[in-house]
Amino acid sequence: MNRKFAPMYAAEMMDRVFDVYKKSFWNQVAFAAIVSVMAFMVFFLVAIIVAVIFALVMVAGLAGGAIDDVSIFLLIGIIVVVMPFIMVWQAFSSSGHILLSRQAFYGYRSSLSHMGIFKVIFRVFTAILAQILIAIPFIVLAFLIIMVAFTTGATFFVVPAILLGLGYWVFSNMFSISVAVAAFERRYFFGAIMRSWELIKPDFWKIFGIRAVWMSSVFIFSLSAQGIFMLFNMLLGLLAETAPIAALFSILGIMFMSFVGPMIASFLVAPLDGIMQSLIYFNQRMKHEGFDLELRLETL
């Protein structure tokens, strides 16, 4: 039986993730690099603008004696400017990686120019916004627990904080593929959340286990990538002790790798979440909605 379009077990899904990643590797990494560079440039420009505004407001505040008002104004400004920017960046990044994953999964040639990212980015943005709105009560409760812990010095508040984090992790499993839903279907805001829950619900704990193993694997992969660059820096450090010229090139190499190494590691890791989301979405639809038959008919 051809297993290309068929429901997958947990182990098959893990293998398929790396298969999709391998087929779309260069485009995935290139897209991650492009998005990151664009985000860095915009963030740098925004940081300059915020710094100038902060300096002007500080001067005005000092002249008027309203330093507290200046601090509140700055905090509100950062929230209003930075949060939407982060959300747009996340929507753009997630949309691209998910759409590239679909190309590889369907067996098409991976291409950055035919993703159709601008057709889905608003839907993805609304799904991310819905996730943030759902997370607000947990964030507020966690903040209150931390404040009480600092105020009273009671260390036992660490336990409810940990339990709250674990509870949210389990709870978030219900909308873990909402971004993929928004990218592949015409679902917005909480509609994407509810559709994600509809697909996740029949295999909630199984998918939670797959995601837990997957996140652990990605974490280990990220640490390994960082470790390789650290090892390279150590070798350059040993080389620096051999001769003055070698020391100069080694120092330059260490400085370069210290900056570029983490960036390359982030480019390599960035596509993995989108690939896993896409495959869980496809797998749940194949298992419960006959999506594999649709794909086979389309192929024929």
Salt bridges, closest charged atoms under 4 A:
GLU12 OE1 - ARG3 NH2 3.16
ASP19 OD2 - ARG16 NE 3.94
ASP19 OD2 - LYS23 NZ 3.32
GLU185 OE1 - ARG187 NE 3.26
GLU185 OE1 - ARG195 NE 3.13
GLU198 OE2 - ARG195 NH1 3.09
ASP203 OD2 - LYS287 NZ 3.35
ASP203 OD2 - HIS288 NE2 2.83
GLU289 OE2 - ARG195 NH1 2.88
GLU289 OE1 - ARG285 NE 2.88
GLU294 OE2 - ARG285 NH2 3.98
